[in-house]
């Protein structure tokens, strides 16, 4: 019974780390896209300021 609970918690922890990794990678890719777009829109951004 106790070992079952431990296995379940390990599965939950591994799933959480997987979700965190997926969220982190998606945020990184979005940030990278934003940076590349920023390079193109830098002149427009400066003209706005």
N, C-alpha and C positions, 0 to 999 in steps of 0.2 A: 504493500500500500504506500509506504513512504517512498520507496524507490520509484514507483509510478509517478508520484507527485514531482519528484526530482526530475524525472525524464520530461514531464510536461513543462516544467519551468524552464528546462534547458531548451526545449523546442521553442517556447515563447521568446526566450532571450535571443535565440538565433534568428527567429523571424523578425524581431525588433531591430537587430543589427542589420539584417538584410534590408528592411524598409528604410532604415536610417541611411544606409549606403546608397540606395536608389534615390532617395530624396536629395542627398548630398551631391550625387553625380548629376541629377537633373538641374539643380541649382548652379552647379559649376558650368554645365553646358549653356544654360541661359545667360550666365554672366559672361561667358566667352562670346556668345552671339551678341550681347549688348556691347561688349568692348569692340568687336569688329564693326558693328553698326556705328558706334561712336566715332571710329576712325573716319568713316565716310561722312558723317554728319557733323564733323568737328567745325568746319567753316560755318555751317548754318547755325550751330550752337554759339559760336563766337559772335556772329552777326546779331543773334538774339540778345546777347549781353551788351 
